[in-house]
Amino acid sequence: MQLAREVCLVLLDRGHYTGQVIKQLLQDPDCGPLCYAAVAALLKKAGHPASSAVAQRGLGRLSAELFDRDVSILLRGTSGDWLREMIAAVASLTHAERDAVAAHLTPPRFGQLFLQAHAIGRRAADENLPPHEAAYRVSHASLQDWLEAETVRSKPRG
């Protein structure tokens, strides 16, 4: 939630304490791979060279337990209820409906997120899994690939 708030403040040109907030997040022992990936993405978007190191730390914390801890935060309260309902609704689409919707989402990353939400919801329903476990099983490989690519892409060439 701190990161989401800080992103909004940065977008409003009110990110006076962004450096301090990111430093606190990176020192938080409860910060898991999703948190690190989000911070790395924010730093990358801002062109900050620390994005590679943050992605590397996220890669080092990529475990089912820490992923679950990050997701459990996202699934709390009213926003968590909304997120679970949204994933279930997306999962109820047929493959043809899913593909038709995904094809119209821009930028393409939104289409990819939509497809991933569908896969998480379907896997949770088909295998009777809690949403956080289905999310880990579906997203582990793509999150690992992204973090690995960011650690390589952002390193200076020598």
C-alpha positions as CSV (number, residue, x, y, z in Angstrom):
1,M,0.0,0.0,0.0
2,Q,2.9,2.3,0.7
3,L,4.2,1.7,-2.8
4,A,0.9,2.3,-4.4
5,R,0.5,5.6,-2.5
6,E,4.0,6.7,-3.5
7,V,3.4,5.9,-7.1
8,C,0.3,8.1,-7.1
9,L,2.3,10.9,-5.4
10,V,5.1,10.7,-7.9
11,L,2.6,10.9,-10.8
12,L,1.2,14.0,-9.1
13,D,4.7,15.5,-8.8
14,R,4.3,15.3,-5.0
15,G,6.9,12.5,-4.4
16,H,9.0,14.5,-2.0
17,Y,9.7,11.5,0.2
18,T,9.9,8.8,-2.4
19,G,13.5,8.0,-1.8
20,Q,12.9,7.5,1.9
21,V,9.8,5.4,1.3
22,I,11.6,3.1,-1.1
23,K,14.5,2.8,1.3
24,Q,12.1,1.8,4.1
25,L,10.4,-0.8,1.9
26,L,13.8,-2.3,0.9
27,Q,14.8,-2.6,4.5
28,D,11.5,-4.2,5.5
29,P,12.0,-7.9,6.2
30,D,8.4,-8.5,5.2
31,C,9.0,-7.1,1.7
32,G,8.6,-10.0,-0.6
33,P,9.1,-10.7,-4.3
34,L,6.1,-8.8,-5.5
35,C,7.0,-5.7,-3.5
36,Y,10.6,-5.8,-4.9
37,A,9.3,-6.3,-8.4
38,A,7.0,-3.3,-8.1
39,V,9.8,-1.1,-6.6
40,A,12.2,-2.3,-9.4
41,A,9.5,-1.4,-12.1
42,L,9.0,2.0,-10.5
43,L,12.7,2.7,-10.4
44,K,13.1,1.4,-14.0
45,K,10.3,3.7,-15.2
46,A,12.1,6.6,-13.5
47,G,15.4,5.6,-15.1
48,H,17.1,5.0,-11.8
49,P,20.1,2.7,-11.9
50,A,19.1,0.9,-8.6
51,S,16.4,-1.0,-10.5
52,S,18.8,-3.8,-11.2
53,A,19.8,-4.3,-7.6
54,V,16.2,-4.2,-6.4
55,A,15.2,-6.8,-9.0
56,Q,18.1,-8.9,-7.9
57,R,16.9,-8.7,-4.3
58,G,13.4,-9.7,-5.4
59,L,14.8,-12.7,-7.2
60,G,16.5,-13.7,-4.0
61,R,13.2,-13.6,-2.2
62,L,11.2,-15.4,-4.7
63,S,9.6,-18.2,-2.6
64,A,6.1,-19.5,-2.2
65,E,6.0,-18.2,1.4
66,L,7.1,-14.7,0.7
67,F,5.0,-14.5,-2.4
68,D,2.0,-15.6,-0.3
69,R,2.8,-12.9,2.2
70,D,2.7,-10.2,-0.5
71,V,-0.5,-11.6,-2.1
72,S,-2.2,-11.9,1.3
73,I,-1.7,-8.1,1.8
74,L,-3.4,-7.5,-1.6
75,L,-6.3,-9.8,-0.8
76,R,-7.2,-8.1,2.5
77,G,-10.3,-6.0,3.1
78,T,-12.7,-4.5,0.5
79,S,-10.0,-4.2,-2.2
80,G,-9.1,-7.8,-1.7
81,D,-12.7,-8.8,-2.0
82,W,-12.9,-6.8,-5.2
83,L,-9.7,-8.4,-6.6
84,R,-11.0,-12.0,-5.8
85,E,-14.4,-11.2,-7.4
86,M,-12.7,-9.7,-10.5
87,I,-10.4,-12.8,-10.9
88,A,-13.4,-15.1,-10.6
89,A,-15.4,-13.1,-13.1
90,V,-12.5,-13.1,-15.6
91,A,-12.0,-16.9,-15.0
92,S,-15.7,-17.5,-15.9
93,L,-15.0,-16.4,-19.5
94,T,-14.6,-19.0,-22.1
95,H,-11.2,-19.1,-23.9
96,A,-12.8,-17.4,-26.9
97,E,-14.3,-14.6,-24.8
98,R,-11.0,-14.3,-22.9
99,D,-9.0,-14.0,-26.1
100,A,-11.4,-11.5,-27.6
101,V,-11.2,-9.2,-24.6
102,A,-7.4,-9.5,-24.3
103,A,-6.9,-8.6,-28.0
104,H,-8.5,-5.1,-27.3
105,L,-6.6,-4.2,-24.2
106,T,-3.8,-1.6,-24.6
107,P,-1.0,-1.4,-23.9
108,P,-0.2,-5.1,-24.6
109,R,0.9,-5.5,-21.0
110,F,-2.7,-5.0,-19.8
111,G,-3.7,-7.9,-22.1
112,Q,-1.0,-10.1,-20.6
113,L,-2.2,-9.2,-17.1
114,F,-5.8,-10.0,-18.1
115,L,-4.7,-13.4,-19.4
116,Q,-2.8,-14.1,-16.2
117,A,-5.8,-13.2,-14.1
118,H,-7.8,-15.7,-16.2
119,A,-5.2,-18.4,-15.7
120,I,-5.1,-17.8,-11.9
121,G,-8.9,-17.9,-11.6
122,R,-9.2,-21.0,-13.7
123,R,-6.4,-22.8,-11.9
124,A,-7.9,-21.9,-8.5
125,A,-11.3,-23.2,-9.6
126,D,-10.1,-26.3,-11.4
127,E,-7.7,-27.4,-8.7
128,N,-9.7,-26.0,-5.7
129,L,-6.8,-23.8,-4.7
130,P,-6.8,-20.6,-2.6
131,P,-6.2,-17.6,-4.8
132,H,-2.7,-16.9,-3.4
133,E,-1.5,-20.4,-4.2
134,A,-3.0,-20.4,-7.7
135,A,-1.4,-17.0,-8.3
136,Y,2.0,-18.3,-7.2
137,R,1.7,-21.4,-9.4
138,V,0.7,-19.4,-12.5
139,S,3.0,-16.4,-12.0
140,H,6.2,-17.8,-10.6
141,A,7.9,-18.5,-13.9
142,S,6.9,-15.2,-15.5
143,L,7.9,-13.2,-12.4
144,Q,11.2,-15.0,-12.2
145,D,11.9,-14.4,-15.9
146,W,11.1,-10.7,-15.5
147,L,13.3,-10.3,-12.4
148,E,16.2,-12.1,-14.1
149,A,15.8,-10.0,-17.3
150,E,15.8,-6.8,-15.2
151,T,19.0,-7.8,-13.4
152,V,20.7,-8.4,-16.7
153,R,19.2,-5.6,-18.7
154,S,20.0,-2.9,-16.1
155,K,23.6,-3.9,-15.4
156,P,26.3,-1.7,-17.0
157,R,28.1,-3.4,-19.9
158,G,31.8,-3.8,-19.4
